[in-house]
Amino acid sequence: MSMFGMDDNTKCLLIQEVYQRPLLWKASDPHYADIAARWDAFNEIAQALSDDEVKFSCA
């Protein structure tokens, strides 16, 4: 494992998952200010990155 406990493939997946959710990074997105929606998006990303060995969470 490298920095942040993620290999390069996992880092790429993280970038892709965030990119697919513009409410996290695009201020003009209509849901950008919706804290609950942003929290849900981060939880979805955590689930997408988790596997049998490593569990990511937003807790």
mmJSON file of the N, C-alpha and C atoms, coordinates in Angstrom:
{"data_MODEL":{"atom_site":{
"group_PDB":["ATOM","ATOM","ATOM","ATOM","ATOM","ATOM","ATOM","ATOM","ATOM","ATOM","ATOM","ATOM","ATOM","ATOM","ATOM","ATOM","ATOM","ATOM","ATOM","ATOM","ATOM","ATOM","ATOM","ATOM","ATOM","ATOM","ATOM","ATOM","ATOM","ATOM","ATOM","ATOM","ATOM","ATOM","ATOM","ATOM","ATOM","ATOM","ATOM","ATOM","ATOM","ATOM","ATOM","ATOM","ATOM","ATOM","ATOM","ATOM","ATOM","ATOM","ATOM","ATOM","ATOM","ATOM","ATOM","ATOM","ATOM","ATOM","ATOM","ATOM","ATOM","ATOM","ATOM","ATOM","ATOM","ATOM","ATOM","ATOM","ATOM","ATOM","ATOM","ATOM","ATOM","ATOM","ATOM","ATOM","ATOM","ATOM","ATOM","ATOM","ATOM","ATOM","ATOM","ATOM","ATOM","ATOM","ATOM","ATOM","ATOM","ATOM","ATOM","ATOM","ATOM","ATOM","ATOM","ATOM","ATOM","ATOM","ATOM","ATOM","ATOM","ATOM","ATOM","ATOM","ATOM","ATOM","ATOM","ATOM","ATOM","ATOM","ATOM","ATOM","ATOM","ATOM","ATOM","ATOM","ATOM","ATOM","ATOM","ATOM","ATOM","ATOM","ATOM","ATOM","ATOM","ATOM","ATOM","ATOM","ATOM","ATOM","ATOM","ATOM","ATOM","ATOM","ATOM","ATOM","ATOM","ATOM","ATOM","ATOM","ATOM","ATOM","ATOM","ATOM","ATOM","ATOM","ATOM","ATOM","ATOM","ATOM","ATOM","ATOM","ATOM","ATOM","ATOM","ATOM","ATOM","ATOM","ATOM","ATOM","ATOM","ATOM","ATOM","ATOM","ATOM","ATOM","ATOM","ATOM","ATOM","ATOM","ATOM","ATOM","ATOM","ATOM","ATOM","ATOM","ATOM"],
"id":[1,2,3,4,5,6,7,8,9,10,11,12,13,14,15,16,17,18,19,20,21,22,23,24,25,26,27,28,29,30,31,32,33,34,35,36,37,38,39,40,41,42,43,44,45,46,47,48,49,50,51,52,53,54,55,56,57,58,59,60,61,62,63,64,65,66,67,68,69,70,71,72,73,74,75,76,77,78,79,80,81,82,83,84,85,86,87,88,89,90,91,92,93,94,95,96,97,98,99,100,101,102,103,104,105,106,107,108,109,110,111,112,113,114,115,116,117,118,119,120,121,122,123,124,125,126,127,128,129,130,131,132,133,134,135,136,137,138,139,140,141,142,143,144,145,146,147,148,149,150,151,152,153,154,155,156,157,158,159,160,161,162,163,164,165,166,167,168,169,170,171,172,173,174,175,176,177],
"type_symbol":["N","C","C","N","C","C","N","C","C","N","C","C","N","C","C","N","C","C","N","C","C","N","C","C","N","C","C","N","C","C","N","C","C","N","C","C","N","C","C","N","C","C","N","C","C","N","C","C","N","C","C","N","C","C","N","C","C","N","C","C","N","C","C","N","C","C","N","C","C","N","C","C","N","C","C","N","C","C","N","C","C","N","C","C","N","C","C","N","C","C","N","C","C","N","C","C","N","C","C","N","C","C","N","C","C","N","C","C","N","C","C","N","C","C","N","C","C","N","C","C","N","C","C","N","C","C","N","C","C","N","C","C","N","C","C","N","C","C","N","C","C","N","C","C","N","C","C","N","C","C","N","C","C","N","C","C","N","C","C","N","C","C","N","C","C","N","C","C","N","C","C","N","C","C","N","C","C"],
"label_atom_id":["N","CA","C","N","CA","C","N","CA","C","N","CA","C","N","CA","C","N","CA","C","N","CA","C","N","CA","C","N","CA","C","N","CA","C","N","CA","C","N","CA","C","N","CA","C","N","CA","C","N","CA","C","N","CA","C","N","CA","C","N","CA","C","N","CA","C","N","CA","C","N","CA","C","N","CA","C","N","CA","C","N","CA","C","N","CA","C","N","CA","C","N","CA","C","N","CA","C","N","CA","C","N","CA","C","N","CA","C","N","CA","C","N","CA","C","N","CA","C","N","CA","C","N","CA","C","N","CA","C","N","CA","C","N","CA","C","N","CA","C","N","CA","C","N","CA","C","N","CA","C","N","CA","C","N","CA","C","N","CA","C","N","CA","C","N","CA","C","N","CA","C","N","CA","C","N","CA","C","N","CA","C","N","CA","C","N","CA","C","N","CA","C","N","CA","C","N","CA","C","N","CA","C","N","CA","C"],
"label_alt_id":[null,null,null,null,null,null,null,null,null,null,null,null,null,null,null,null,null,null,null,null,null,null,null,null,null,null,null,null,null,null,null,null,null,null,null,null,null,null,null,null,null,null,null,null,null,null,null,null,null,null,null,null,null,null,null,null,null,null,null,null,null,null,null,null,null,null,null,null,null,null,null,null,null,null,null,null,null,null,null,null,null,null,null,null,null,null,null,null,null,null,null,null,null,null,null,null,null,null,null,null,null,null,null,null,null,null,null,null,null,null,null,null,null,null,null,null,null,null,null,null,null,null,null,null,null,null,null,null,null,null,null,null,null,null,null,null,null,null,null,null,null,null,null,null,null,null,null,null,null,null,null,null,null,null,null,null,null,null,null,null,null,null,null,null,null,null,null,null,null,null,null,null,null,null,null,null,null],
"label_comp_id":["MET","MET","MET","SER","SER","SER","MET","MET","MET","PHE","PHE","PHE","GLY","GLY","GLY","MET","MET","MET","ASP","ASP","ASP","ASP","ASP","ASP","ASN","ASN","ASN","THR","THR","THR","LYS","LYS","LYS","CYS","CYS","CYS","LEU","LEU","LEU","LEU","LEU","LEU","ILE","ILE","ILE","GLN","GLN","GLN","GLU","GLU","GLU","VAL","VAL","VAL","TYR","TYR","TYR","GLN","GLN","GLN","ARG","ARG","ARG","PRO","PRO","PRO","LEU","LEU","LEU","LEU","LEU","LEU","TRP","TRP","TRP","LYS","LYS","LYS","ALA","ALA","ALA","SER","SER","SER","ASP","ASP","ASP","PRO","PRO","PRO","HIS","HIS","HIS","TYR","TYR","TYR","ALA","ALA","ALA","ASP","ASP","ASP","ILE","ILE","ILE","ALA","ALA","ALA","ALA","ALA","ALA","ARG","ARG","ARG","TRP","TRP","TRP","ASP","ASP","ASP","ALA","ALA","ALA","PHE","PHE","PHE","ASN","ASN","ASN","GLU","GLU","GLU","ILE","ILE","ILE","ALA","ALA","ALA","GLN","GLN","GLN","ALA","ALA","ALA","LEU","LEU","LEU","SER","SER","SER","ASP","ASP","ASP","ASP","ASP","ASP","GLU","GLU","GLU","VAL","VAL","VAL","LYS","LYS","LYS","PHE","PHE","PHE","SER","SER","SER","CYS","CYS","CYS","ALA","ALA","ALA"],
"label_asym_id":["A","A","A","A","A","A","A","A","A","A","A","A","A","A","A","A","A","A","A","A","A","A","A","A","A","A","A","A","A","A","A","A","A","A","A","A","A","A","A","A","A","A","A","A","A","A","A","A","A","A","A","A","A","A","A","A","A","A","A","A","A","A","A","A","A","A","A","A","A","A","A","A","A","A","A","A","A","A","A","A","A","A","A","A","A","A","A","A","A","A","A","A","A","A","A","A","A","A","A","A","A","A","A","A","A","A","A","A","A","A","A","A","A","A","A","A","A","A","A","A","A","A","A","A","A","A","A","A","A","A","A","A","A","A","A","A","A","A","A","A","A","A","A","A","A","A","A","A","A","A","A","A","A","A","A","A","A","A","A","A","A","A","A","A","A","A","A","A","A","A","A","A","A","A","A","A","A"],
"label_entity_id":["1","1","1","1","1","1","1","1","1","1","1","1","1","1","1","1","1","1","1","1","1","1","1","1","1","1","1","1","1","1","1","1","1","1","1","1","1","1","1","1","1","1","1","1","1","1","1","1","1","1","1","1","1","1","1","1","1","1","1","1","1","1","1","1","1","1","1","1","1","1","1","1","1","1","1","1","1","1","1","1","1","1","1","1","1","1","1","1","1","1","1","1","1","1","1","1","1","1","1","1","1","1","1","1","1","1","1","1","1","1","1","1","1","1","1","1","1","1","1","1","1","1","1","1","1","1","1","1","1","1","1","1","1","1","1","1","1","1","1","1","1","1","1","1","1","1","1","1","1","1","1","1","1","1","1","1","1","1","1","1","1","1","1","1","1","1","1","1","1","1","1","1","1","1","1","1","1"],
"label_seq_id":[1,1,1,2,2,2,3,3,3,4,4,4,5,5,5,6,6,6,7,7,7,8,8,8,9,9,9,10,10,10,11,11,11,12,12,12,13,13,13,14,14,14,15,15,15,16,16,16,17,17,17,18,18,18,19,19,19,20,20,20,21,21,21,22,22,22,23,23,23,24,24,24,25,25,25,26,26,26,27,27,27,28,28,28,29,29,29,30,30,30,31,31,31,32,32,32,33,33,33,34,34,34,35,35,35,36,36,36,37,37,37,38,38,38,39,39,39,40,40,40,41,41,41,42,42,42,43,43,43,44,44,44,45,45,45,46,46,46,47,47,47,48,48,48,49,49,49,50,50,50,51,51,51,52,52,52,53,53,53,54,54,54,55,55,55,56,56,56,57,57,57,58,58,58,59,59,59],
"pdbx_PDB_ins_code":[null,null,null,null,null,null,null,null,null,null,null,null,null,null,null,null,null,null,null,null,null,null,null,null,null,null,null,null,null,null,null,null,null,null,null,null,null,null,null,null,null,null,null,null,null,null,null,null,null,null,null,null,null,null,null,null,null,null,null,null,null,null,null,null,null,null,null,null,null,null,null,null,null,null,null,null,null,null,null,null,null,null,null,null,null,null,null,null,null,null,null,null,null,null,null,null,null,null,null,null,null,null,null,null,null,null,null,null,null,null,null,null,null,null,null,null,null,null,null,null,null,null,null,null,null,null,null,null,null,null,null,null,null,null,null,null,null,null,null,null,null,null,null,null,null,null,null,null,null,null,null,null,null,null,null,null,null,null,null,null,null,null,null,null,null,null,null,null,null,null,null,null,null,null,null,null,null],
"Cartn_x":[0.838,0.0,0.882,0.375,1.116,0.423,0.686,0.134,-1.386,-1.889,-3.307,-3.861,-3.004,-3.472,-4.123,-3.854,-4.462,-3.388,-3.597,-2.71,-3.17,-2.424,-2.735,-4.103,-4.498,-5.808,-6.933,-6.779,-7.807,-7.868,-6.722,-6.705,-7.423,-7.19,-7.882,-9.384,-9.779,-11.2,-11.794,-11.081,-11.548,-11.779,-10.83,-10.956,-12.171,-12.361,-13.51,-14.826,-14.873,-16.105,-16.455,-15.463,-15.718,-16.149,-15.482,-15.818,-17.262,-17.761,-19.134,-20.172,-19.724,-20.633,-20.273,-20.692,-20.306,-20.82,-21.814,-22.268,-21.17,-20.109,-19.001,-17.957,-17.887,-16.793,-17.192,-18.407,-18.823,-19.806,-19.337,-20.154,-21.455,-21.524,-22.753,-23.76,-23.38,-24.321,-25.467,-26.719,-27.863,-27.877,-27.16,-27.151,-25.867,-25.034,-23.74,-23.886,-24.902,-25.094,-25.924,-26.381,-27.212,-26.303,-26.149,-25.216,-25.596,-26.877,-27.316,-26.968,-27.184,-26.866,-25.359,-24.579,-23.121,-22.66,-23.251,-22.917,-23.233,-24.407,-24.785,-23.776,-23.344,-22.373,-21.053,-20.599,-19.36,-19.526,-20.696,-20.947,-20.949,-21.527,-21.515,-20.074,-19.257,-17.858,-17.142,-17.395,-16.766,-17.136,-18.393,-18.819,-18.142,-18.022,-17.397,-15.918,-15.257,-13.833,-13.556,-14.534,-14.337,-14.279,-13.534,-13.491,-13.385,-13.082,-13.015,-11.895,-10.839,-9.686,-9.756,-10.29,-10.296,-11.716,-12.169,-13.488,-13.311,-13.815,-13.8,-15.149,-15.152,-16.42,-16.288,-17.421,-17.451,-17.711,-17.647,-17.937,-16.787],
"Cartn_y":[-1.186,0.0,1.249,2.252,3.497,4.549,5.779,6.864,6.737,7.028,6.979,5.564,4.561,3.184,2.767,3.486,3.173,2.944,1.918,1.732,2.663,2.692,3.613,3.346,2.082,1.76,2.3,2.204,2.707,4.228,4.868,6.328,6.757,6.031,6.339,6.152,5.089,4.85,5.981,6.44,7.555,8.791,9.103,10.264,10.115,8.937,8.695,8.835,8.283,8.337,9.777,10.564,11.97,12.721,12.469,13.153,12.883,11.685,11.324,12.017,12.721,13.393,14.881,15.65,17.062,17.886,17.386,18.133,18.253,17.45,17.52,18.569,18.915,19.776,20.932,20.925,21.957,22.909,24.115,25.07,25.431,25.284,25.612,24.462,23.308,22.184,22.563,22.286,22.681,22.035,20.936,20.243,20.496,21.398,21.676,22.076,22.839,23.318,22.365,21.278,20.307,19.364,19.661,18.902,17.425,17.121,15.718,14.966,15.598,14.957,14.746,15.708,15.569,14.434,14.346,13.267,11.911,11.821,10.578,10.231,11.233,11.0,10.473,11.044,10.551,9.125,8.798,7.42,6.454,6.865,6.028,5.772,6.799,6.653,5.704,5.848,4.956,3.507,3.261,1.893,1.391,2.252,1.849,1.508,2.176,1.948,0.781,0.396,-0.664,-2.036,-2.925,-4.318,-5.198,-6.468,-7.392,-7.043,-6.435,-6.126,-4.747,-3.775,-2.388,-1.847,-1.273,-0.652,0.845,1.618,3.069,3.497,4.574,5.102,6.603,7.241,8.682,8.983,7.971,8.169,8.816],
"Cartn_z":[0.0,0.0,0.0,-0.596,-0.649,0.217,-0.071,0.721,0.86,2.028,2.365,2.345,2.335,2.336,1.033,-0.047,-1.339,-2.387,-3.202,-4.345,-5.468,-6.54,-7.635,-8.25,-8.361,-8.937,-8.072,-6.765,-5.855,-5.913,-6.03,-6.167,-7.441,-8.531,-9.792,-9.647,-8.962,-8.723,-7.893,-6.88,-6.061,-6.921,-7.77,-8.652,-9.559,-10.141,-11.018,-10.263,-9.064,-8.272,-7.895,-7.522,-7.192,-8.446,-9.562,-10.813,-11.23,-10.959,-11.324,-10.444,-9.422,-8.493,-8.425,-9.431,-9.479,-8.294,-7.577,-6.406,-5.358,-5.462,-4.515,-4.899,-6.176,-6.616,-7.523,-8.031,-8.983,-8.301,-7.998,-7.242,-7.955,-9.265,-9.991,-10.014,-9.477,-9.406,-8.475,-8.868,-8.032,-6.645,-6.466,-5.174,-4.377,-4.873,-4.236,-2.762,-2.432,-1.055,-0.203,-0.791,-0.068,0.72,1.996,2.833,2.906,3.021,3.103,1.816,0.676,-0.605,-0.744,-0.282,-0.343,0.567,1.749,2.686,2.052,1.414,0.726,-0.367,-1.106,-2.181,-1.618,-0.517,0.095,0.604,1.145,1.585,0.404,-0.727,-1.93,-2.388,-2.336,-2.731,-1.78,-0.492,0.491,0.215,-0.123,-0.44,-1.705,-2.707,-3.969,-3.778,-2.85,-2.622,-1.683,-0.909,0.084,-0.574,0.061,-0.37,0.87,0.675,1.812,2.789,2.293,3.14,3.78,3.05,3.512,3.443,4.541,4.587,4.795,3.855,3.985,4.542,5.308,5.817,6.017,6.165,6.401,7.866,8.689,10.12,10.834],
"occupancy":[1.0,1.0,1.0,1.0,1.0,1.0,1.0,1.0,1.0,1.0,1.0,1.0,1.0,1.0,1.0,1.0,1.0,1.0,1.0,1.0,1.0,1.0,1.0,1.0,1.0,1.0,1.0,1.0,1.0,1.0,1.0,1.0,1.0,1.0,1.0,1.0,1.0,1.0,1.0,1.0,1.0,1.0,1.0,1.0,1.0,1.0,1.0,1.0,1.0,1.0,1.0,1.0,1.0,1.0,1.0,1.0,1.0,1.0,1.0,1.0,1.0,1.0,1.0,1.0,1.0,1.0,1.0,1.0,1.0,1.0,1.0,1.0,1.0,1.0,1.0,1.0,1.0,1.0,1.0,1.0,1.0,1.0,1.0,1.0,1.0,1.0,1.0,1.0,1.0,1.0,1.0,1.0,1.0,1.0,1.0,1.0,1.0,1.0,1.0,1.0,1.0,1.0,1.0,1.0,1.0,1.0,1.0,1.0,1.0,1.0,1.0,1.0,1.0,1.0,1.0,1.0,1.0,1.0,1.0,1.0,1.0,1.0,1.0,1.0,1.0,1.0,1.0,1.0,1.0,1.0,1.0,1.0,1.0,1.0,1.0,1.0,1.0,1.0,1.0,1.0,1.0,1.0,1.0,1.0,1.0,1.0,1.0,1.0,1.0,1.0,1.0,1.0,1.0,1.0,1.0,1.0,1.0,1.0,1.0,1.0,1.0,1.0,1.0,1.0,1.0,1.0,1.0,1.0,1.0,1.0,1.0,1.0,1.0,1.0,1.0,1.0,1.0],
"B_iso_or_equiv":[0.0,0.0,0.0,0.0,0.0,0.0,0.0,0.0,0.0,0.0,0.0,0.0,0.0,0.0,0.0,0.0,0.0,0.0,0.0,0.0,0.0,0.0,0.0,0.0,0.0,0.0,0.0,0.0,0.0,0.0,0.0,0.0,0.0,0.0,0.0,0.0,0.0,0.0,0.0,0.0,0.0,0.0,0.0,0.0,0.0,0.0,0.0,0.0,0.0,0.0,0.0,0.0,0.0,0.0,0.0,0.0,0.0,0.0,0.0,0.0,0.0,0.0,0.0,0.0,0.0,0.0,0.0,0.0,0.0,0.0,0.0,0.0,0.0,0.0,0.0,0.0,0.0,0.0,0.0,0.0,0.0,0.0,0.0,0.0,0.0,0.0,0.0,0.0,0.0,0.0,0.0,0.0,0.0,0.0,0.0,0.0,0.0,0.0,0.0,0.0,0.0,0.0,0.0,0.0,0.0,0.0,0.0,0.0,0.0,0.0,0.0,0.0,0.0,0.0,0.0,0.0,0.0,0.0,0.0,0.0,0.0,0.0,0.0,0.0,0.0,0.0,0.0,0.0,0.0,0.0,0.0,0.0,0.0,0.0,0.0,0.0,0.0,0.0,0.0,0.0,0.0,0.0,0.0,0.0,0.0,0.0,0.0,0.0,0.0,0.0,0.0,0.0,0.0,0.0,0.0,0.0,0.0,0.0,0.0,0.0,0.0,0.0,0.0,0.0,0.0,0.0,0.0,0.0,0.0,0.0,0.0,0.0,0.0,0.0,0.0,0.0,0.0],
"pdbx_formal_charge":[null,null,null,null,null,null,null,null,null,null,null,null,null,null,null,null,null,null,null,null,null,null,null,null,null,null,null,null,null,null,null,null,null,null,null,null,null,null,null,null,null,null,null,null,null,null,null,null,null,null,null,null,null,null,null,null,null,null,null,null,null,null,null,null,null,null,null,null,null,null,null,null,null,null,null,null,null,null,null,null,null,null,null,null,null,null,null,null,null,null,null,null,null,null,null,null,null,null,null,null,null,null,null,null,null,null,null,null,null,null,null,null,null,null,null,null,null,null,null,null,null,null,null,null,null,null,null,null,null,null,null,null,null,null,null,null,null,null,null,null,null,null,null,null,null,null,null,null,null,null,null,null,null,null,null,null,null,null,null,null,null,null,null,null,null,null,null,null,null,null,null,null,null,null,null,null,null],
"auth_seq_id":[1,1,1,2,2,2,3,3,3,4,4,4,5,5,5,6,6,6,7,7,7,8,8,8,9,9,9,10,10,10,11,11,11,12,12,12,13,13,13,14,14,14,15,15,15,16,16,16,17,17,17,18,18,18,19,19,19,20,20,20,21,21,21,22,22,22,23,23,23,24,24,24,25,25,25,26,26,26,27,27,27,28,28,28,29,29,29,30,30,30,31,31,31,32,32,32,33,33,33,34,34,34,35,35,35,36,36,36,37,37,37,38,38,38,39,39,39,40,40,40,41,41,41,42,42,42,43,43,43,44,44,44,45,45,45,46,46,46,47,47,47,48,48,48,49,49,49,50,50,50,51,51,51,52,52,52,53,53,53,54,54,54,55,55,55,56,56,56,57,57,57,58,58,58,59,59,59],
"auth_comp_id":["MET","MET","MET","SER","SER","SER","MET","MET","MET","PHE","PHE","PHE","GLY","GLY","GLY","MET","MET","MET","ASP","ASP","ASP","ASP","ASP","ASP","ASN","ASN","ASN","THR","THR","THR","LYS","LYS","LYS","CYS","CYS","CYS","LEU","LEU","LEU","LEU","LEU","LEU","ILE","ILE","ILE","GLN","GLN","GLN","GLU","GLU","GLU","VAL","VAL","VAL","TYR","TYR","TYR","GLN","GLN","GLN","ARG","ARG","ARG","PRO","PRO","PRO","LEU","LEU","LEU","LEU","LEU","LEU","TRP","TRP","TRP","LYS","LYS","LYS","ALA","ALA","ALA","SER","SER","SER","ASP","ASP","ASP","PRO","PRO","PRO","HIS","HIS","HIS","TYR","TYR","TYR","ALA","ALA","ALA","ASP","ASP","ASP","ILE","ILE","ILE","ALA","ALA","ALA","ALA","ALA","ALA","ARG","ARG","ARG","TRP","TRP","TRP","ASP","ASP","ASP","ALA","ALA","ALA","PHE","PHE","PHE","ASN","ASN","ASN","GLU","GLU","GLU","ILE","ILE","ILE","ALA","ALA","ALA","GLN","GLN","GLN","ALA","ALA","ALA","LEU","LEU","LEU","SER","SER","SER","ASP","ASP","ASP","ASP","ASP","ASP","GLU","GLU","GLU","VAL","VAL","VAL","LYS","LYS","LYS","PHE","PHE","PHE","SER","SER","SER","CYS","CYS","CYS","ALA","ALA","ALA"],
"auth_asym_id":["A","A","A","A","A","A","A","A","A","A","A","A","A","A","A","A","A","A","A","A","A","A","A","A","A","A","A","A","A","A","A","A","A","A","A","A","A","A","A","A","A","A","A","A","A","A","A","A","A","A","A","A","A","A","A","A","A","A","A","A","A","A","A","A","A","A","A","A","A","A","A","A","A","A","A","A","A","A","A","A","A","A","A","A","A","A","A","A","A","A","A","A","A","A","A","A","A","A","A","A","A","A","A","A","A","A","A","A","A","A","A","A","A","A","A","A","A","A","A","A","A","A","A","A","A","A","A","A","A","A","A","A","A","A","A","A","A","A","A","A","A","A","A","A","A","A","A","A","A","A","A","A","A","A","A","A","A","A","A","A","A","A","A","A","A","A","A","A","A","A","A","A","A","A","A","A","A"],
"auth_atom_id":["N","CA","C","N","CA","C","N","CA","C","N","CA","C","N","CA","C","N","CA","C","N","CA","C","N","CA","C","N","CA","C","N","CA","C","N","CA","C","N","CA","C","N","CA","C","N","CA","C","N","CA","C","N","CA","C","N","CA","C","N","CA","C","N","CA","C","N","CA","C","N","CA","C","N","CA","C","N","CA","C","N","CA","C","N","CA","C","N","CA","C","N","CA","C","N","CA","C","N","CA","C","N","CA","C","N","CA","C","N","CA","C","N","CA","C","N","CA","C","N","CA","C","N","CA","C","N","CA","C","N","CA","C","N","CA","C","N","CA","C","N","CA","C","N","CA","C","N","CA","C","N","CA","C","N","CA","C","N","CA","C","N","CA","C","N","CA","C","N","CA","C","N","CA","C","N","CA","C","N","CA","C","N","CA","C","N","CA","C","N","CA","C","N","CA","C","N","CA","C","N","CA","C","N","CA","C"],
"pdbx_PDB_model_num":[1,1,1,1,1,1,1,1,1,1,1,1,1,1,1,1,1,1,1,1,1,1,1,1,1,1,1,1,1,1,1,1,1,1,1,1,1,1,1,1,1,1,1,1,1,1,1,1,1,1,1,1,1,1,1,1,1,1,1,1,1,1,1,1,1,1,1,1,1,1,1,1,1,1,1,1,1,1,1,1,1,1,1,1,1,1,1,1,1,1,1,1,1,1,1,1,1,1,1,1,1,1,1,1,1,1,1,1,1,1,1,1,1,1,1,1,1,1,1,1,1,1,1,1,1,1,1,1,1,1,1,1,1,1,1,1,1,1,1,1,1,1,1,1,1,1,1,1,1,1,1,1,1,1,1,1,1,1,1,1,1,1,1,1,1,1,1,1,1,1,1,1,1,1,1,1,1]
}}}
